[in-house]
Amino acid sequence: MREASIRTVILFLVLTAFPAAAGLPPARAATERVTVYNFDGSANLVRNRKTYPVELDQGLRDGDLLRIESETYLDLTMWGIAASRLGDEGELLVVDTSASGLLFHLHAGSFLSNVRKLPSGSSFRVETPIVTAISEGGQFYVDYMVDPQKGPRSRVVVKKGLLNLFVKEASITIQMIEGQALEALAGSSIPSQHTASEEERKLADRALSIYIDDSVENPPPPIE
């Protein structure tokens, strides 16, 4: 009986010290300021080729990969300056978690962002295989999906603020303003902006509900 108790204590200590042994995600480090603050459904984190279930308050690092399943959404908050929602069976690579150069690669799904007005020289970037959206403050929607008729495509909708969009195929940067939308197809010519349809506006309207965590010291002022 005493030996069984000792084994139980040892197992508890091992799993506490090494959460990966229990299939748990690594604990959040104090320096990790890009975090998961909300999700609904099934979501996984891939780190160093190991897959973990996502936990609330999960800290993210450069190189982390997030995957969500159908009917799941996952919300991120970043340094008190931005927040985003991954949806539509999304897959997102976290490339740069620094406050001045946040960068995410969207491999699939949708990514809705609410970004406060950033200091000069800072940017918030979302890259798909077709476009790169660059924001210095605003609310916008980006997706990347394979359309059965059109093939790979990215849609972009601007709810608020100014968005610079780099189109890879054409190697040009397009400036988008509030209320505009754009669809870029793989291998196509220069896409043109248009006034967002009601459906497109609804996609971007959800940015208003994404919460930006103010717990960091001296966050930038909100978008005016």
N, C-alpha and C positions, 0 to 999 in steps of 0.2 A: 504493500500500500504506500509505504514511504517512498519507494523507488518510483512508483507511478506518479506521485505528486512532484517529485524532483524533475521527472521528464516533462511534466506539464509546464512547470515553471521555466525550464530551459527552452521549450518550444515557444512559450510566450515571449521570452526575451529575444529570441532569434527573429521572430516575426515583427516585433516592435522595432528592433534595430535595423532589420533588412526587409522592408515592406514588399519588395519585389518577390520575395520568397512566398508571400501570401497572395500574390497576384494583385497587390494594391499599387496604386500610382505613387511615385516618390512624393514625399511631403514637400509642401511649398517652402522655398527658401525666402528669407527676408528680403533678398535683393530682387526677387521676381515680382515685377509690377504689372505684368500682363497676366490676367487671371480669368478663370471661368467663374462667373458669379451667378449663372442661372442656366439650366437646361431642362428640357422635357423630352423624354424618350430614351433612346439608346445611343450612347456616344463613346468613342474610344480614342485614346491617346497613344500614338506610336512614338517611342523615344529609345534611341540606341537599339533599334530593331526589336524591341520588346513592346508588346501591346498591353495596355492597362485600361480598365474602365475609367471614364472621366468622373471626377469627384468635384463637388462644389468647392470653391476657393482654390482650385487646382492652379498652381503657378505654371506658366509656360516659359520655355527657353527657345533660343534660336535652334532651328532644326527639328522642332517638334511637329508632328503631323496629327491633325484632328480629322476624324471620320465620324459622320453621323448617318443614322439609318432613316428610312422612310418615316414621315410624320414626326420627325424630331427637329428641334431647334436648339441652338447653343449660343449663349450670350457671353461676350468677352468685355472686360473693362480694362483700360490701359492708362496708367499713370495719372488718372484724373483728368485726362484731356480728350479721351475718345472712348467709344463703346461700339461694338459691332455684333451682328447676329448672323450666324451661319445657318443656312436652311437648305431645303430641297435636296436631301441626300448628299450634302456637301462634303468636300474633302479640301482641307486647307493646310498649307505648309507655312509655319511661322518662320520667317527668314530673319527679321531684325526686330528685336524687342526694345531697342533704345528709344528714349523719349523723343529724340530729335529726328529719327529716321525710321519710324514704324513701317514695316514692309511685310506683306502677306501674299503668297501665291495661291490663287484659287484654282484648284484642279477640276472641281466639279461643284455644281449647286449654285447657291446665291449667297451674297455677302452684303448686308445692309449696314451702313455706318453713320454714326453721329459724331462729328469731330468739332471740337471747340476751335476758336480762332487761335492759330499756332503762332509762336514767336517767329520772327524773321529767320530764314535759313532752315526751318524745320518743315517736315512734310509727313503726310500719311499716305501710303501707297498700297494699292491693291492691284495685283497683276494676274491676268489670265493668259492663256496661250495666244490670245488675239490682241488684247489691249492692256494698257497700264493706266489706271486712274490715279491721279495725283491731286491731293487736296491739302489746302492750308487752313481749312475750316469750312464746315458745311454738313449737309445731310444728303446721302446719295446711295443708290442701289447699283450693284454690279452682279452679273451672273455669267456662268459659262456652262453651256449644255450642248448636246448633240441633237439637233432638230431632225426628225425623220426625213423631211423634204429638203431642208436647207443645209444640213450638215452642221459642223461645229460653228457655234455663234456665241457672241457676248452681247448682252443688252446692258445699257447704262441709262439711269434716270437720275436727274438732279432735283432734289426737293428744295434745297436751300444752299446759297453760297455759289462759289465759282469752282469749277472742276476742270483741270487740264487732263486731256485724254490722249495718250500716245498710242497711235495705231501702228502695230508692228509691220504689217504687210506693206503699208504705204510709206512707212517711216516718216510720219508727220504727227504733229501735235495739234489737236483740236481743242478749242476753249468752249466749254459748255456752261450755260448759266441756268439759274433757277427756272424750273418748268420745262426744260428741254430733255429729250430722250434721243437715243441712238442705238442702232443695231449694226454690229460689225460681223461680217461673215469671214470665215477662213478662206484665204485666197481671193477675196473680192477686192474691188477698187475702193477708193476713198469713200467711207460712209458719210451720209449727210444727217445733220441734226433735224429734229422735227419737234413740234409742240407735243408734249407727252399726252397720250390718250388717257381716258379715264382709268383703264386697266393699269397702265404704266404708273399713273399718279398714285394709285392704291398701293402698288409695290413699294414706292418710296415713302408714302405716308407713314409706314410702320416705323420709320427712323425716329419719329417723335416719341415713341414709347420706349426706346432703348435708353436705359439709365446709365449715366456717367458717374462713377464712384468718385466722390469728393474727399476721400479720406487722406489723400496725399497732401503734403503741405504746399501752400501757395499755388493752387492750380490756376491756369490761365482763366481770364474772364469768359463767360459764355458768349456764344455767337450773338451779335446784335442784329 
